Amino acid sequence: MRRRDLHDVMTLVAAVVFDAAAVFGGFALALWIRFETDFIPITKGVPAWGHMLRVSLIATGIFLIAFRALGLYRGNNGRFEDKIPRVVRAILWGFLVYIAAEAVLRIEPRFSRPALAMAFATVSFLVLLERYILYRIEWNLARHLEKVNRVIILGTDQLAARLGDAVLAEPFFRSRVVGFLSTQEDHEAEVPEDRVLGGIGDLAQILKREDVTQAVLTDIGIGHETMVDLIVTCEKQMVSFHLVPDLFRILTSGVDIHNIAG
């Protein structure tokens, strides 16, 4: 539920750079523990560091591709704790793909298997640490940055009210709700009367007057033809249109709001 701007591009670049540094650092740390300490006895000799670091660079590239494929660069929102399982799953997939790539590319000598096992712990720790640091930095920046999205909510029911509160409470969206539009004349509104700007028949006028960038429909019971008219109206004024399903109350407990509303 937000447009990308320079800030979003810069945070994306920072995430990729810091992920790369954390993955490469995790592999290098695992190699150091394996071959420069007495943690595990060395029985087959020490491979050339240059070769192992080059292999670590290959692994880092594979990990970044895995992170991208599993949606780790879609932007922040929600709680950091909810992101940990996805990050760990992406790291696990990175290791699996790397092992497969190592066999296909016939990399010799292979990355030390004890060091690879250690790398799962070191890479996971460093990636989660740097992602938490970036999360806190971006969260604090988002609280003070300009709100770039002006949202109109099409609906005045309890779902609309909850969505309005969620947008206000999530700094990552960098959005403000300019108001609500009633979808049913005989429906009792669950939002303050002064926040209701009119009905959905006034949508075209209000989009232009309030300089709206995004419209979100919460009442899907308005009928197919009416919904199509709303979409066409938004498209004519280059306004993004989003639809929130009735499952919003359930999904928001386990899925990013961004995925639901955007």
N, C-alpha and C positions, 0 to 999 in steps of 0.2 A: 504494500500500500504506500508506495513512494516512488518518486522519480529519481533517477540517478543524476548526480551532478559531480563536480570536480572532487568534492569531499569523498563521495562513494568510490570514485576511481582510485583516489589516493589510498583509501583504506584497503581496497582490494589488492593493490600493488604491495602494500605493506604486509598483508596477510600472506601473499605468495612468497615474498622475500623471507619473512620470518619463519614460515613453514619450511622453506628450503634450508635455511640455516639450522633449524632445530633438527630436521631429519639427518642432514649431513653431520651435525655435531653429535647426534645420538649414535650414528654408526662409528664415527671416529672415537668417541668415548668408549664404546664397546670394544673396539680394537685395542685401545690402550689398556683397558682392564684385562683383556685376554692375554696380551703379549708383553706388557710392561709391568705386570704385577705377578705375584705368586698365587693369585686367587685360584687358578686352575693350572696344574702342571703342564708344561709344554713337552710333547712327545714327538712331534713331526717337524720341528723346526719353525722358524719365524718367516713368514712370507714378506716379500718386499713391500715396504710401506707405500711406495709410490703406486704400485699396482692396486693395493687394497683401497687407497684413497680414490683412485679412478673408478673402481667398482662402486665405491660409496656414492660417487657423483651419478653413476648410472642409476643406482637405486633411488637416489633423491629425485631424479626426473620421473621415474616410475611412480613414486609416491605422490608427486604433485598431480600427475594425470589421474591417479586413483582418487585423490581428494576432490579434484574437479568433477569427476564422473559421479561421485557420491554426494555432490551438492554442498561441499564445505565453503564454497565461495559465493553463496547467494546473498550474503549480507547478514548482519546480526539483528536479532530481535529475540525477545523472550529471556528466560533465565539461562545463565551459563551452565548450571547443573544439568539442564535438559539436553544440552549439546554433547555432553561427555560420551554417552553411548555411541552416537554417530561418529565422533572423532575416533574413538577406539576401534570401531568397526572399519573405518577407512584405513587406519594404520594396519590392521590385520589383513585387509585386502591388499594393501601395498606390499606386505611381506609375501603373500601368496603369489601375487603377480611377479614379484622380483624372482622368487625361486623358480617359477616357470620360465621366465625370460632367461635366467642363468643357464637353464638346461638347453633352451632353444638356441641361444647365442654361443653356447659351449665356452663359457668364460672359464679360463684356467689360469692359475689355480682358483678354485671356487672360494667364495667368502667363507671363512671359518665358521663351522656350524655352531660351536659353543659361543663364538662372538655374535653370531646371528641371533641366537636365543637371548643373549644379553641385550642385543640391540632392540629387541621388542620392548624391554623395560626402559632402556635409556631414551629411545625415540618417543615412546609414549609419554614419559615424564616431561621431556623437553617441549614436545609439541603442546601438551596440555598446559604447561606453564606459560609458554609464550602466547598461546591463544587466550588464556585468562588475562594476562597483562594487556594484550591488545583490546580485549573485550572491555575491560575497565576504562582504558583510555578513550575508546570510541564512545562508551556510554556517557562519560563525563563531557566529552566534546559535544555529543548530540544534545545534551541538556541545554547548552548555551548557543548552539547554532540556530540560524534563522529557520523558521518553519517554511519549507519549500512547497508543501502540498496543502491545498485547500480542498477539504472534503465535504461533500453534501451527502447526507444519509437519507435514502428514500424509504421512509417508514418511521412510525412513531410508537411502535410497540415496545415490549420489554427487551426484545432482541436488539432493536435499534439503540435503546438506551444503554445496554450493556456494551455494544460495539463502540458507542461514543465514548464511554468511560475507558475502554481498552485503548483506543487511539490516543486519548489524552494521557494515559498512564505509561505509554510506551515511547520513550524519547527517540528510539532508533527510527521510528516512522517519520519523524520530523514533519508531522502533520497537525493541522488543527481543523476541527469540525466547525464549518461556518453556520451550520443549521440542519434542520430536518424538514422533510416534506411529507405531508400526510398522504397515505395511499388509499384510505377509506374514510369517507366523510362521517360515517356513523361509528367509527372506531374510537374508543377512548384512548387518548394519548398517554404514554408512560414517560414522556419527556416534558420538561418545563414548557409552558405555553409560549413563553417569549422566545424559545429556541425554534419554534415551528414557523417557517417562513412562508408557508402556503401549502398547496396541494401539488401532486405530480403533474397536473395540467399546466402549472406555472414553471415547469422545469427549464424550458428553453430561456425564458426571461431571467430566471434566477442564476442559471449557469453563467450568463454574460454579466449580470450585475455584480455577482459576488466573485467573479474571476475564478471559478471553480476549476480544479485540475483533475479531480476524481469524484465519481459518483458511486455509491454503494447501495444496492437494493437489498433490504432485509426482509421484505414481505413478498414471498414468492407466490402468494395466493392471488395476485392481482390479475392473472390471466395471461395467456401466451401473447395475444395481440398487443395488449398494453405493454408488456415487457419488451416486445420488439420495437414498439414506438419509442420507448425510453432509450433503448440502445441506439437507434437511429438518431435521435435527438442529440445524444452525447457524441456520437461520431461526427455529426455535422459541425460541432464546436470543438472537436479535437480533445474531448474529455474522456479519460479512461473510465470504463464501466466495469463494476465488479458485482458479483452476486454472492451473498452469504447464505449458505444452506441452513436448514433448521437444526442441523447437528452442531451448530456453533457452540452451544453450551457444553457439549460433550468433548468436542475436539480441542477446545482451547485448553483443556487440562493436560493434553499430551502432545499437541502439535503447535508449531509456531503460528501465531496469528497472521503473520505475513503470508503463509501458504493458504490460509483460509480466505483472507480478504484480498489477496493480490494474485 
